[in-house]
Amino acid sequence: MILVTGATGTVGRHVIRELQQAGYGVRALSRNPEKAKFPEGVEAVAGDLAKPDTLTAALEGVGKVFWILPNVADYEFPRIARQHGVRHIVLLSTAAVVMGAQNAIARIHMQAEQAIRDSGAAWTFLRPGAFMTNSLQWAAAIRSKGDVRVPFGDISFPDIDSRDIAAVAAKALITDGHEEKIYNLTGPESLTASERMRILGDLLGRDLGFETIPNAVAREFMLQHMPAEIVDAMIDQYRHSQDSAVLSTVEEVTGRAPITYKQWAIDHIDAFR
């Protein structure tokens, strides 16, 4: 049995689909399983990663886990999972870890990676950069035909489709040879925000208004929704993502080319109409 955490999220739900298509039994962890909608055949189980004492039933009979950190990071989970017999944990980490512990986002995931190593379970760390789904934050402005205002509009980076992350995760969970491996993941091309906007505009059949806002303005807006430490970590991460290398990891692991931004946009274009 494979346990998927973050099962209703951007990546977790695609991991479930990949595992089911490969014929594996899947257990989905949810704080409210009665409200969650999972595909037929998925075993939904109640539990909260931030409350380790709720996880006993979820871990019973589980050999492998796809772990996504909860909003409140708790690093006890790998130890508890190992105590219940889990042999292998695949962690959704982040490319930001290379920035070191001075970056809050990096530090959170570095501690999670170390917790897995310390648990004694086999591990695989997935380190994607930006997600293509981040573009959905533009949807409301585009639907209302207003200007999209973004920070770092001139920075180019190879964002990735969450379906590709899930495909790599599934391979790591169900095939041999991925233990003690770190997979840095990117999409197939490096684009700026304006280039993404042009792709969306072509699909919508109209020009989209676009404005790059100063970093200081972006920071003040972000502070309304997130702690300063996380905001500064995100800004630092964006600055360091300029001209990030396009990597072939997705194709090497899955055997297929990663999804392009244009294909992602085609699949999600209704959100922008």
C-alpha positions, 0 to 999 in steps of 0.5 A: 500500500502506498500512502499519498499525503497532500492528496487533494493538492496540486501534485498529490491528486496527480500522484494518485492518478499515476499510481492507480493507472499503474495498478497500485493500491493507494491510500489518501490522507485527508483531514476531512476524508468525508468531504474529499473527492477521490477517484473510485478505488482510493482508500481515504483515511483521516489524519493530520500531518501536523498531529502525529498521533492521528496517523496510526490508522493511515500508516497501517500496512503502508510500505511507501509514502509520498510526503508533502509538508503541511502548512505547519511543518512537523518533522516527526512524520518520517520517524513515526512512519518508519516505526510503522514499517514504512520503507521508502519516503518520496518527499516533495522538496524544493529547488530552493534548498541550494540557497541554504538555511538562511532562506526560510523556504529552503530551511523548512525543506532542508529540515524535512530532508534531514528528518527522512535521512535520520529516520532510516527509511530509504528516500527520494527527494524531488526538487522542483522550481516554480509551478506552471499553476502559479499562472492561475493567480493571473486568471481573475485579472485576465477574465476581467480584462484588466492588466496583470501586474507581476513582480520579476516580470523580466526574469526567465525560469523553466516552470514545471507542470505539476503532472510531471512532478507527479509522474516522477514521484510515481516512478520513484514509488513503484520502480527500483533504483530511485532510493537515495536520489535527488531529482532536480525538476524543471519544465522544458523551456525557460520563459519570462512572465511576458512570454507566458502572457503572450501564449495565454493571449494567443489562445484567448485571441486577444492582447493581454495587459501586462505590467511589471511592478517594483519589488518593493510594491510586490513585497508590501502586497505579499506581506498582507498574506504571508510572514515577512520571513517567507516573503523575503525567502520567495523574493530571494528565490525569484532573484536566484531563478534568473536563467535557471538551467533547463534540465532533462530529469523528467524525461530521464525518469519517466521516459517522456518529454515534460509538458510545455507551458503552451500545453499547460495553458491549453489544458487550463485555458477555461480558467482565464476565459 
